[in-house]
Amino acid sequence: MKQHRKVNLDADHAGHLAVVICNYLNHIRMHLEEYLESDDTDSRTSKPLELMEVFYLAGNIEGRILSNNATEADLELVEAWEAELT
């Protein structure tokens, strides 16, 4: 398992990242039909499973942020989600 370096976040940065996660998940929720329709496979389960994994991962990242155990990989992923929202 690859080890990622833990980062120290101040309260403002941690709060911002938590808001980004919330906004990203709400964006998916508000546009759920679009996400599900974008599945170009014949399987009706692949896209819902992918979304379930995103929500699960987001919860894990949020927990690490709140417990001051966030990693560089967590920050990179949340920054990518933030870029998708803009």
N, CA, C and O atoms as a CHARMM CRD file, in Angstrom:
* protein
*
  344
    1    1 MET  N      0.83600  -1.17100   0.00000 PROA 1      0.00000
    2    1 MET  CA     0.00000   0.00000   0.00000 PROA 1      0.00000
    3    1 MET  C      0.88500   1.23900   0.00000 PROA 1      0.00000
    4    1 MET  O      1.82200   1.34400   0.79100 PROA 1      0.00000
    5    2 LYS  N      0.58700   2.15700  -0.87500 PROA 2      0.00000
    6    2 LYS  CA     1.37500   3.37100  -0.98800 PROA 2      0.00000
    7    2 LYS  C      1.05100   4.30600   0.17200 PROA 2      0.00000
    8    2 LYS  O     -0.11400   4.56600   0.47100 PROA 2      0.00000
    9    3 GLN  N      2.09200   4.80300   0.81500 PROA 3      0.00000
   10    3 GLN  CA     1.91600   5.73900   1.92100 PROA 3      0.00000
   11    3 GLN  C      1.90800   7.16500   1.37800 PROA 3      0.00000
   12    3 GLN  O      2.75500   7.54400   0.56900 PROA 3      0.00000
   13    4 HSD  N      0.94300   7.93500   1.83500 PROA 4      0.00000
   14    4 HSD  CA     0.86500   9.34500   1.45600 PROA 4      0.00000
   15    4 HSD  C      1.21500  10.19300   2.66500 PROA 4      0.00000
   16    4 HSD  O      0.86700   9.87500   3.80200 PROA 4      0.00000
   17    5 ARG  N      1.89800  11.25800   2.38800 PROA 5      0.00000
   18    5 ARG  CA     2.32400  12.15300   3.46100 PROA 5      0.00000
   19    5 ARG  C      1.13600  12.91000   4.02700 PROA 5      0.00000
   20    5 ARG  O      0.32400  13.46100   3.28300 PROA 5      0.00000
   21    6 LYS  N      1.04200  12.93000   5.33500 PROA 6      0.00000
   22    6 LYS  CA    -0.00200  13.65900   6.03400 PROA 6      0.00000
   23    6 LYS  C      0.27400  15.15000   5.94000 PROA 6      0.00000
   24    6 LYS  O      1.43000  15.57300   5.98500 PROA 6      0.00000
   25    7 VAL  N     -0.76900  15.94300   5.81000 PROA 7      0.00000
   26    7 VAL  CA    -0.61700  17.39600   5.73100 PROA 7      0.00000
   27    7 VAL  C     -1.28800  18.03800   6.93800 PROA 7      0.00000
   28    7 VAL  O     -2.27900  17.52900   7.46200 PROA 7      0.00000
   29    8 ASN  N     -0.73500  19.15100   7.36200 PROA 8      0.00000
   30    8 ASN  CA    -1.32200  19.92100   8.45800 PROA 8      0.00000
   31    8 ASN  C     -2.18000  21.02700   7.86100 PROA 8      0.00000
   32    8 ASN  O     -1.71700  21.81300   7.03500 PROA 8      0.00000
   33    9 LEU  N     -3.42700  21.07700   8.28700 PROA 9      0.00000
   34    9 LEU  CA    -4.35300  22.07500   7.78000 PROA 9      0.00000
   35    9 LEU  C     -4.76200  23.01500   8.89900 PROA 9      0.00000
   36    9 LEU  O     -5.00000  22.58700  10.02800 PROA 9      0.00000
   37   10 ASP  N     -4.84200  24.29900   8.57800 PROA 10     0.00000
   38   10 ASP  CA    -5.41800  25.19700   9.57500 PROA 10     0.00000
   39   10 ASP  C     -6.94100  25.08000   9.49200 PROA 10     0.00000
   40   10 ASP  O     -7.46600  24.47200   8.55900 PROA 10     0.00000
   41   11 ALA  N     -7.63100  25.64300  10.43900 PROA 11     0.00000
   42   11 ALA  CA    -9.08700  25.49200  10.53600 PROA 11     0.00000
   43   11 ALA  C     -9.79700  26.03600   9.29700 PROA 11     0.00000
   44   11 ALA  O    -10.77200  25.44300   8.83600 PROA 11     0.00000
   45   12 ASP  N     -9.32500  27.14100   8.76200 PROA 12     0.00000
   46   12 ASP  CA    -9.95500  27.72400   7.58000 PROA 12     0.00000
   47   12 ASP  C     -9.83600  26.80000   6.37100 PROA 12     0.00000
   48   12 ASP  O    -10.80200  26.60600   5.63200 PROA 12     0.00000
   49   13 HSD  N     -8.65700  26.23700   6.17600 PROA 13     0.00000
   50   13 HSD  CA    -8.43400  25.35300   5.03500 PROA 13     0.00000
   51   13 HSD  C     -9.25200  24.07700   5.18800 PROA 13     0.00000
   52   13 HSD  O     -9.85900  23.61100   4.22400 PROA 13     0.00000
   53   14 ALA  N     -9.27200  23.51000   6.39000 PROA 14     0.00000
   54   14 ALA  CA   -10.06500  22.29900   6.64200 PROA 14     0.00000
   55   14 ALA  C    -11.54100  22.57900   6.39900 PROA 14     0.00000
   56   14 ALA  O    -12.23900  21.76200   5.79800 PROA 14     0.00000
   57   15 GLY  N    -12.01600  23.72500   6.86100 PROA 15     0.00000
   58   15 GLY  CA   -13.41300  24.09800   6.63900 PROA 15     0.00000
   59   15 GLY  C    -13.72800  24.26400   5.16500 PROA 15     0.00000
   60   15 GLY  O    -14.78300  23.83500   4.69700 PROA 15     0.00000
   61   16 HSD  N    -12.82000  24.88200   4.44000 PROA 16     0.00000
   62   16 HSD  CA   -13.01200  25.06900   2.99300 PROA 16     0.00000
   63   16 HSD  C    -13.10700  23.71900   2.28700 PROA 16     0.00000
   64   16 HSD  O    -13.97200  23.51700   1.43400 PROA 16     0.00000
   65   17 LEU  N    -12.21900  22.80300   2.64300 PROA 17     0.00000
   66   17 LEU  CA   -12.23300  21.48200   2.01000 PROA 17     0.00000
   67   17 LEU  C    -13.53000  20.74200   2.32200 PROA 17     0.00000
   68   17 LEU  O    -14.07800  20.06300   1.45400 PROA 17     0.00000
   69   18 ALA  N    -14.02400  20.86600   3.54900 PROA 18     0.00000
   70   18 ALA  CA   -15.29300  20.23300   3.91400 PROA 18     0.00000
   71   18 ALA  C    -16.44400  20.81500   3.10000 PROA 18     0.00000
   72   18 ALA  O    -17.34400  20.08100   2.69000 PROA 18     0.00000
   73   19 VAL  N    -16.42500  22.10900   2.86600 PROA 19     0.00000
   74   19 VAL  CA   -17.46400  22.75100   2.05700 PROA 19     0.00000
   75   19 VAL  C    -17.37900  22.27600   0.61100 PROA 19     0.00000
   76   19 VAL  O    -18.40800  22.02800  -0.01800 PROA 19     0.00000
   77   20 VAL  N    -16.17900  22.14600   0.08200 PROA 20     0.00000
   78   20 VAL  CA   -16.00800  21.65300  -1.29400 PROA 20     0.00000
   79   20 VAL  C    -16.58700  20.24500  -1.42400 PROA 20     0.00000
   80   20 VAL  O    -17.28800  19.94400  -2.39000 PROA 20     0.00000
   81   21 ILE  N    -16.29200  19.38900  -0.45300 PROA 21     0.00000
   82   21 ILE  CA   -16.82900  18.03000  -0.49400 PROA 21     0.00000
   83   21 ILE  C    -18.34800  18.06500  -0.47900 PROA 21     0.00000
   84   21 ILE  O    -18.99600  17.38000  -1.27000 PROA 21     0.00000
   85   22 CYS  N    -18.91500  18.85500   0.41300 PROA 22     0.00000
   86   22 CYS  CA   -20.38000  18.97900   0.49500 PROA 22     0.00000
   87   22 CYS  C    -20.95900  19.48100  -0.82200 PROA 22     0.00000
   88   22 CYS  O    -21.94200  18.92600  -1.31300 PROA 22     0.00000
   89   23 ASN  N    -20.36900  20.51300  -1.39400 PROA 23     0.00000
   90   23 ASN  CA   -20.85800  21.06700  -2.66000 PROA 23     0.00000
   91   23 ASN  C    -20.74800  20.06200  -3.79300 PROA 23     0.00000
   92   23 ASN  O    -21.63800  19.97500  -4.63900 PROA 23     0.00000
   93   24 TYR  N    -19.65600  19.30200  -3.81400 PROA 24     0.00000
   94   24 TYR  CA   -19.46900  18.31500  -4.87100 PROA 24     0.00000
   95   24 TYR  C    -20.52200  17.21700  -4.78700 PROA 24     0.00000
   96   24 TYR  O    -21.11300  16.83900  -5.79800 PROA 24     0.00000
   97   25 LEU  N    -20.75300  16.71100  -3.59000 PROA 25     0.00000
   98   25 LEU  CA   -21.75600  15.66200  -3.42700 PROA 25     0.00000
   99   25 LEU  C    -23.16300  16.18500  -3.70100 PROA 25     0.00000
  100   25 LEU  O    -23.99100  15.47100  -4.26600 PROA 25     0.00000
  101   26 ASN  N    -23.43600  17.42300  -3.30500 PROA 26     0.00000
  102   26 ASN  CA   -24.74100  18.01600  -3.61600 PROA 26     0.00000
  103   26 ASN  C    -24.91400  18.22000  -5.11800 PROA 26     0.00000
  104   26 ASN  O    -26.01400  18.06000  -5.64800 PROA 26     0.00000
  105   27 HSD  N    -23.83600  18.56900  -5.79700 PROA 27     0.00000
  106   27 HSD  CA   -23.90600  18.72700  -7.25000 PROA 27     0.00000
  107   27 HSD  C    -24.26000  17.39700  -7.90900 PROA 27     0.00000
  108   27 HSD  O    -25.08600  17.35200  -8.82000 PROA 27     0.00000
  109   28 ILE  N    -23.63800  16.32100  -7.45100 PROA 28     0.00000
  110   28 ILE  CA   -23.97400  15.00300  -7.98900 PROA 28     0.00000
  111   28 ILE  C    -25.43600  14.68700  -7.70300 PROA 28     0.00000
  112   28 ILE  O    -26.16500  14.23100  -8.58400 PROA 28     0.00000
  113   29 ARG  N    -25.85800  14.93200  -6.46200 PROA 29     0.00000
  114   29 ARG  CA   -27.23300  14.62500  -6.06200 PROA 29     0.00000
  115   29 ARG  C    -28.24400  15.41500  -6.89300 PROA 29     0.00000
  116   29 ARG  O    -29.26700  14.87300  -7.31000 PROA 29     0.00000
  117   30 MET  N    -27.95900  16.69000  -7.13100 PROA 30     0.00000
  118   30 MET  CA   -28.88500  17.53600  -7.88800 PROA 30     0.00000
  119   30 MET  C    -28.91300  17.18100  -9.37900 PROA 30     0.00000
  120   30 MET  O    -29.88800  17.48100 -10.06900 PROA 30     0.00000
  121   31 HSD  N    -27.85900  16.55000  -9.87200 PROA 31     0.00000
  122   31 HSD  CA   -27.76600  16.18500 -11.28700 PROA 31     0.00000
  123   31 HSD  C    -27.64700  14.67800 -11.45100 PROA 31     0.00000
  124   31 HSD  O    -26.99100  14.20000 -12.37700 PROA 31     0.00000
  125   32 LEU  N    -28.27000  13.94300 -10.56900 PROA 32     0.00000
  126   32 LEU  CA   -28.12700  12.49100 -10.53400 PROA 32     0.00000
  127   32 LEU  C    -28.53700  11.83600 -11.84800 PROA 32     0.00000
  128   32 LEU  O    -27.86500  10.91700 -12.31600 PROA 32     0.00000
  129   33 GLU  N    -29.61700  12.29400 -12.43900 PROA 33     0.00000
  130   33 GLU  CA   -30.07500  11.70000 -13.69800 PROA 33     0.00000
  131   33 GLU  C    -29.03500  11.85500 -14.78900 PROA 33     0.00000
  132   33 GLU  O    -28.82200  10.93600 -15.58000 PROA 33     0.00000
  133   34 GLU  N    -28.38300  13.01000 -14.84100 PROA 34     0.00000
  134   34 GLU  CA   -27.34300  13.22700 -15.84700 PROA 34     0.00000
  135   34 GLU  C    -26.17100  12.27100 -15.63300 PROA 34     0.00000
  136   34 GLU  O    -25.63700  11.71700 -16.59400 PROA 34     0.00000
  137   35 TYR  N    -25.77500  12.07700 -14.38600 PROA 35     0.00000
  138   35 TYR  CA   -24.67400  11.16000 -14.08600 PROA 35     0.00000
  139   35 TYR  C    -25.03400   9.73500 -14.48300 PROA 35     0.00000
  140   35 TYR  O    -24.21000   9.01400 -15.04700 PROA 35     0.00000
  141   36 LEU  N    -26.25900   9.33300 -14.19000 PROA 36     0.00000
  142   36 LEU  CA   -26.66500   7.97000 -14.50400 PROA 36     0.00000
  143   36 LEU  C    -26.84200   7.76300 -16.00200 PROA 36     0.00000
  144   36 LEU  O    -26.54100   6.68700 -16.51800 PROA 36     0.00000
  145   37 GLU  N    -27.32400   8.77600 -16.70000 PROA 37     0.00000
  146   37 GLU  CA   -27.51200   8.65800 -18.14600 PROA 37     0.00000
  147   37 GLU  C    -26.19000   8.67800 -18.89900 PROA 37     0.00000
  148   37 GLU  O    -26.12400   8.23900 -20.04800 PROA 37     0.00000
  149   38 SER  N    -25.14300   9.18000 -18.26700 PROA 38     0.00000
  150   38 SER  CA   -23.86000   9.25400 -18.97000 PROA 38     0.00000
  151   38 SER  C    -23.15800   7.90400 -19.02000 PROA 38     0.00000
  152   38 SER  O    -22.06700   7.79200 -19.57900 PROA 38     0.00000
  153   39 ASP  N    -23.77100   6.89000 -18.44500 PROA 39     0.00000
  154   39 ASP  CA   -23.18600   5.55300 -18.46200 PROA 39     0.00000
  155   39 ASP  C    -23.40800   4.93900 -19.84200 PROA 39     0.00000
  156   39 ASP  O    -24.54000   4.62700 -20.21000 PROA 39     0.00000
  157   40 ASP  N    -22.33600   4.76600 -20.59700 PROA 40     0.00000
  158   40 ASP  CA   -22.46200   4.25400 -21.96100 PROA 40     0.00000
  159   40 ASP  C    -22.26300   2.74100 -22.03300 PROA 40     0.00000
  160   40 ASP  O    -22.09200   2.19200 -23.12200 PROA 40     0.00000
  161   41 THR  N    -22.28400   2.07900 -20.90900 PROA 41     0.00000
  162   41 THR  CA   -22.16200   0.62200 -20.90100 PROA 41     0.00000
  163   41 THR  C    -23.55400   0.00500 -20.88400 PROA 41     0.00000
  164   41 THR  O    -24.55200   0.69700 -20.68100 PROA 41     0.00000
  165   42 ASP  N    -23.60700  -1.29600 -21.09800 PROA 42     0.00000
  166   42 ASP  CA   -24.88300  -1.99600 -21.04700 PROA 42     0.00000
  167   42 ASP  C    -25.30300  -2.32300 -19.62100 PROA 42     0.00000
  168   42 ASP  O    -26.44400  -2.71700 -19.37800 PROA 42     0.00000
  169   43 SER  N    -24.38800  -2.16100 -18.69000 PROA 43     0.00000
  170   43 SER  CA   -24.68300  -2.50400 -17.30400 PROA 43     0.00000
  171   43 SER  C    -25.36600  -1.33800 -16.60400 PROA 43     0.00000
  172   43 SER  O    -24.89400  -0.20300 -16.65700 PROA 43     0.00000
  173   44 ARG  N    -26.47200  -1.63000 -15.95400 PROA 44     0.00000
  174   44 ARG  CA   -27.17800  -0.59400 -15.20800 PROA 44     0.00000
  175   44 ARG  C    -26.60200  -0.43000 -13.80700 PROA 44     0.00000
  176   44 ARG  O    -27.04200   0.44200 -13.05700 PROA 44     0.00000
  177   45 THR  N    -25.63900  -1.24500 -13.45000 PROA 45     0.00000
  178   45 THR  CA   -25.07800  -1.17300 -12.10500 PROA 45     0.00000
  179   45 THR  C    -23.73100  -0.47900 -12.04700 PROA 45     0.00000
  180   45 THR  O    -23.30700  -0.09000 -10.95900 PROA 45     0.00000
  181   46 SER  N    -23.04600  -0.30500 -13.15000 PROA 46     0.00000
  182   46 SER  CA   -21.69000   0.24700 -13.08900 PROA 46     0.00000
  183   46 SER  C    -21.67000   1.69500 -12.61400 PROA 46     0.00000
  184   46 SER  O    -20.85700   2.04300 -11.75800 PROA 46     0.00000
  185   47 LYS  N    -22.53500   2.53800 -13.14100 PROA 47     0.00000
  186   47 LYS  CA   -22.53100   3.94800 -12.74900 PROA 47     0.00000
  187   47 LYS  C    -23.01900   4.14000 -11.31600 PROA 47     0.00000
  188   47 LYS  O    -22.40000   4.90800 -10.58000 PROA 47     0.00000
  189   48 PRO  N    -24.09400   3.48500 -10.88200 PROA 48     0.00000
  190   48 PRO  CA   -24.47600   3.62700  -9.47200 PROA 48     0.00000
  191   48 PRO  C    -23.37700   3.15100  -8.51200 PROA 48     0.00000
  192   48 PRO  O    -23.17300   3.76300  -7.46400 PROA 48     0.00000
  193   49 LEU  N    -22.67500   2.07700  -8.85300 PROA 49     0.00000
  194   49 LEU  CA   -21.58500   1.60900  -8.00100 PROA 49     0.00000
  195   49 LEU  C    -20.44200   2.61900  -7.96400 PROA 49     0.00000
  196   49 LEU  O    -19.83000   2.84000  -6.92000 PROA 49     0.00000
  197   50 GLU  N    -20.16600   3.22200  -9.10200 PROA 50     0.00000
  198   50 GLU  CA   -19.11800   4.23600  -9.16100 PROA 50     0.00000
  199   50 GLU  C    -19.49000   5.43300  -8.28600 PROA 50     0.00000
  200   50 GLU  O    -18.65000   5.95000  -7.55000 PROA 50     0.00000
  201   51 LEU  N    -20.74900   5.87100  -8.36500 PROA 51     0.00000
  202   51 LEU  CA   -21.19200   6.99400  -7.53900 PROA 51     0.00000
  203   51 LEU  C    -21.16500   6.62800  -6.06000 PROA 51     0.00000
  204   51 LEU  O    -20.81400   7.46100  -5.22400 PROA 51     0.00000
  205   52 MET  N    -21.53100   5.39700  -5.73000 PROA 52     0.00000
  206   52 MET  CA   -21.49200   4.94600  -4.34600 PROA 52     0.00000
  207   52 MET  C    -20.06000   5.01000  -3.82000 PROA 52     0.00000
  208   52 MET  O    -19.83900   5.41500  -2.67900 PROA 52     0.00000
  209   53 GLU  N    -19.09300   4.61600  -4.63300 PROA 53     0.00000
  210   53 GLU  CA   -17.69600   4.67400  -4.23500 PROA 53     0.00000
  211   53 GLU  C    -17.23500   6.10900  -4.01500 PROA 53     0.00000
  212   53 GLU  O    -16.45900   6.38200  -3.09800 PROA 53     0.00000
  213   54 VAL  N    -17.71500   7.03400  -4.86000 PROA 54     0.00000
  214   54 VAL  CA   -17.35100   8.44600  -4.70100 PROA 54     0.00000
  215   54 VAL  C    -17.88800   8.97400  -3.37400 PROA 54     0.00000
  216   54 VAL  O    -17.17200   9.65300  -2.63800 PROA 54     0.00000
  217   55 PHE  N    -19.14600   8.66500  -3.06900 PROA 55     0.00000
  218   55 PHE  CA   -19.72600   9.13100  -1.81500 PROA 55     0.00000
  219   55 PHE  C    -19.00100   8.52900  -0.61300 PROA 55     0.00000
  220   55 PHE  O    -18.75600   9.22300   0.37400 PROA 55     0.00000
  221   56 TYR  N    -18.65700   7.25000  -0.68900 PROA 56     0.00000
  222   56 TYR  CA   -17.93900   6.58600   0.38600 PROA 56     0.00000
  223   56 TYR  C    -16.56200   7.21200   0.57700 PROA 56     0.00000
  224   56 TYR  O    -16.15400   7.50400   1.70100 PROA 56     0.00000
  225   57 LEU  N    -15.84900   7.41600  -0.52900 PROA 57     0.00000
  226   57 LEU  CA   -14.52400   8.03100  -0.47700 PROA 57     0.00000
  227   57 LEU  C    -14.60600   9.44100   0.09500 PROA 57     0.00000
  228   57 LEU  O    -13.76800   9.83400   0.90700 PROA 57     0.00000
  229   58 ALA  N    -15.61200  10.19900  -0.32400 PROA 58     0.00000
  230   58 ALA  CA   -15.77300  11.56600   0.18300 PROA 58     0.00000
  231   58 ALA  C    -15.96600  11.55900   1.69600 PROA 58     0.00000
  232   58 ALA  O    -15.41800  12.41200   2.39500 PROA 58     0.00000
  233   59 GLY  N    -16.73400  10.61400   2.19800 PROA 59     0.00000
  234   59 GLY  CA   -16.92600  10.50400   3.63900 PROA 59     0.00000
  235   59 GLY  C    -15.63400  10.17500   4.36500 PROA 59     0.00000
  236   59 GLY  O    -15.36100  10.72000   5.43500 PROA 59     0.00000
  237   60 ASN  N    -14.84000   9.28400   3.78400 PROA 60     0.00000
  238   60 ASN  CA   -13.54500   8.94900   4.38400 PROA 60     0.00000
  239   60 ASN  C    -12.61400  10.15700   4.40000 PROA 60     0.00000
  240   60 ASN  O    -11.94000  10.41400   5.39700 PROA 60     0.00000
  241   61 ILE  N    -12.58000  10.88600   3.30700 PROA 61     0.00000
  242   61 ILE  CA   -11.71900  12.06700   3.23200 PROA 61     0.00000
  243   61 ILE  C    -12.18200  13.11300   4.23500 PROA 61     0.00000
  244   61 ILE  O    -11.36400  13.71900   4.92700 PROA 61     0.00000
  245   62 GLU  N    -13.48500  13.32600   4.31500 PROA 62     0.00000
  246   62 GLU  CA   -14.00600  14.30000   5.27800 PROA 62     0.00000
  247   62 GLU  C    -13.61600  13.90900   6.70300 PROA 62     0.00000
  248   62 GLU  O    -13.23600  14.76400   7.50400 PROA 62     0.00000
  249   63 GLY  N    -13.71100  12.63000   7.01300 PROA 63     0.00000
  250   63 GLY  CA   -13.31100  12.16500   8.33800 PROA 63     0.00000
  251   63 GLY  C    -11.84200  12.41300   8.61200 PROA 63     0.00000
  252   63 GLY  O    -11.47100  12.80900   9.71700 PROA 63     0.00000
  253   64 ARG  N    -11.00200  12.18400   7.61300 PROA 64     0.00000
  254   64 ARG  CA    -9.56800  12.43500   7.79000 PROA 64     0.00000
  255   64 ARG  C     -9.28900  13.92800   7.94700 PROA 64     0.00000
  256   64 ARG  O     -8.41000  14.31900   8.71400 PROA 64     0.00000
  257   65 ILE  N    -10.03200  14.75800   7.22500 PROA 65     0.00000
  258   65 ILE  CA    -9.85700  16.21000   7.36300 PROA 65     0.00000
  259   65 ILE  C    -10.23700  16.64600   8.77600 PROA 65     0.00000
  260   65 ILE  O     -9.50100  17.39000   9.42400 PROA 65     0.00000
  261   66 LEU  N    -11.38400  16.18100   9.24400 PROA 66     0.00000
  262   66 LEU  CA   -11.85900  16.58600  10.56600 PROA 66     0.00000
  263   66 LEU  C    -10.98700  16.05200  11.69400 PROA 66     0.00000
  264   66 LEU  O    -10.91900  16.66200  12.76100 PROA 66     0.00000
  265   67 SER  N    -10.32200  14.92900  11.47500 PROA 67     0.00000
  266   67 SER  CA    -9.46200  14.35700  12.51500 PROA 67     0.00000
  267   67 SER  C     -7.99500  14.74700  12.33100 PROA 67     0.00000
  268   67 SER  O     -7.11500  14.20900  13.00200 PROA 67     0.00000
  269   68 ASN  N     -7.74000  15.68000  11.42200 PROA 68     0.00000
  270   68 ASN  CA    -6.39400  16.17100  11.13400 PROA 68     0.00000
  271   68 ASN  C     -5.47100  15.04500  10.67100 PROA 68     0.00000
  272   68 ASN  O     -4.31400  14.96800  11.08200 PROA 68     0.00000
  273   69 ASN  N     -5.99500  14.18200   9.81600 PROA 69     0.00000
  274   69 ASN  CA    -5.20800  13.09400   9.24200 PROA 69     0.00000
  275   69 ASN  C     -5.25600  13.09800   7.72000 PROA 69     0.00000
  276   69 ASN  O     -5.01800  12.06500   7.09400 PROA 69     0.00000
  277   70 ALA  N     -5.55700  14.22800   7.12200 PROA 70     0.00000
  278   70 ALA  CA    -5.65300  14.32200   5.66800 PROA 70     0.00000
  279   70 ALA  C     -4.28100  14.12200   5.03800 PROA 70     0.00000
  280   70 ALA  O     -3.25300  14.49000   5.60400 PROA 70     0.00000
  281   71 THR  N     -4.29900  13.52900   3.85100 PROA 71     0.00000
  282   71 THR  CA    -3.05300  13.28500   3.12500 PROA 71     0.00000
  283   71 THR  C     -2.98000  14.18000   1.89300 PROA 71     0.00000
  284   71 THR  O     -3.95300  14.83100   1.51200 PROA 71     0.00000
  285   72 GLU  N     -1.81000  14.19300   1.29200 PROA 72     0.00000
  286   72 GLU  CA    -1.63800  14.95400   0.05100 PROA 72     0.00000
  287   72 GLU  C     -2.58900  14.43600  -1.02800 PROA 72     0.00000
  288   72 GLU  O     -3.13100  15.22200  -1.80500 PROA 72     0.00000
  289   73 ALA  N     -2.79200  13.12600  -1.07700 PROA 73     0.00000
  290   73 ALA  CA    -3.69700  12.54400  -2.07300 PROA 73     0.00000
  291   73 ALA  C     -5.13000  13.02700  -1.85000 PROA 73     0.00000
  292   73 ALA  O     -5.85900  13.28000  -2.80900 PROA 73     0.00000
  293   74 ASP  N     -5.52900  13.15300  -0.58700 PROA 74     0.00000
  294   74 ASP  CA    -6.86800  13.67400  -0.28300 PROA 74     0.00000
  295   74 ASP  C     -7.01600  15.09300  -0.81500 PROA 74     0.00000
  296   74 ASP  O     -8.01800  15.43000  -1.44600 PROA 74     0.00000
  297   75 LEU  N     -6.01500  15.91400  -0.55400 PROA 75     0.00000
  298   75 LEU  CA    -6.06400  17.30700  -1.01700 PROA 75     0.00000
  299   75 LEU  C     -6.14000  17.38300  -2.53200 PROA 75     0.00000
  300   75 LEU  O     -6.90600  18.17600  -3.08000 PROA 75     0.00000
  301   76 GLU  N     -5.35700  16.56800  -3.20500 PROA 76     0.00000
  302   76 GLU  CA    -5.36600  16.57800  -4.67100 PROA 76     0.00000
  303   76 GLU  C     -6.73800  16.20800  -5.21100 PROA 76     0.00000
  304   76 GLU  O     -7.21900  16.82700  -6.16100 PROA 76     0.00000
  305   77 LEU  N     -7.37100  15.20800  -4.61800 PROA 77     0.00000
  306   77 LEU  CA    -8.68200  14.78100  -5.08700 PROA 77     0.00000
  307   77 LEU  C     -9.73800  15.84500  -4.82200 PROA 77     0.00000
  308   77 LEU  O    -10.56500  16.12100  -5.69100 PROA 77     0.00000
  309   78 VAL  N     -9.72400  16.44300  -3.64500 PROA 78     0.00000
  310   78 VAL  CA   -10.70200  17.48900  -3.33500 PROA 78     0.00000
  311   78 VAL  C    -10.47400  18.70200  -4.24200 PROA 78     0.00000
  312   78 VAL  O    -11.43800  19.33600  -4.67000 PROA 78     0.00000
  313   79 GLU  N     -9.23600  19.02600  -4.53400 PROA 79     0.00000
  314   79 GLU  CA    -8.95000  20.12800  -5.46300 PROA 79     0.00000
  315   79 GLU  C     -9.46700  19.80600  -6.86200 PROA 79     0.00000
  316   79 GLU  O     -9.95400  20.69700  -7.55800 PROA 79     0.00000
  317   80 ALA  N     -9.37100  18.55800  -7.28100 PROA 80     0.00000
  318   80 ALA  CA    -9.90800  18.16100  -8.59100 PROA 80     0.00000
  319   80 ALA  C    -11.42700  18.28000  -8.59300 PROA 80     0.00000
  320   80 ALA  O    -12.01200  18.72600  -9.58000 PROA 80     0.00000
  321   81 TRP  N    -12.06900  17.88500  -7.49700 PROA 81     0.00000
  322   81 TRP  CA   -13.52300  18.03200  -7.39800 PROA 81     0.00000
  323   81 TRP  C    -13.91500  19.51200  -7.45200 PROA 81     0.00000
  324   81 TRP  O    -14.89900  19.88200  -8.09300 PROA 81     0.00000
  325   82 GLU  N    -13.13200  20.34900  -6.77000 PROA 82     0.00000
  326   82 GLU  CA   -13.42300  21.77900  -6.78500 PROA 82     0.00000
  327   82 GLU  C    -13.28600  22.33600  -8.19700 PROA 82     0.00000
  328   82 GLU  O    -14.07600  23.19000  -8.60100 PROA 82     0.00000
  329   83 ALA  N    -12.30600  21.87000  -8.94700 PROA 83     0.00000
  330   83 ALA  CA   -12.12300  22.33200 -10.31900 PROA 83     0.00000
  331   83 ALA  C    -13.30100  21.91200 -11.19500 PROA 83     0.00000
  332   83 ALA  O    -13.69700  22.65100 -12.09700 PROA 83     0.00000
  333   84 GLU  N    -13.86100  20.73500 -10.93600 PROA 84     0.00000
  334   84 GLU  CA   -15.02900  20.28900 -11.70400 PROA 84     0.00000
  335   84 GLU  C    -16.23500  21.18100 -11.45000 PROA 84     0.00000
  336   84 GLU  O    -17.08400  21.34000 -12.32700 PROA 84     0.00000
  337   85 LEU  N    -16.31900  21.76500 -10.26200 PROA 85     0.00000
  338   85 LEU  CA   -17.46600  22.59400  -9.91300 PROA 85     0.00000
  339   85 LEU  C    -17.40900  23.98000 -10.54700 PROA 85     0.00000
  340   85 LEU  O    -18.43200  24.65400 -10.66200 PROA 85     0.00000
  341   86 THR  N    -16.21700  24.40500 -10.95600 PROA 86     0.00000
  342   86 THR  CA   -16.11000  25.76600 -11.50300 PROA 86     0.00000
  343   86 THR  C    -16.26800  25.77200 -12.99300 PROA 86     0.00000
  344   86 THR  O    -16.20500  26.83200 -13.61600 PROA 86     0.00000
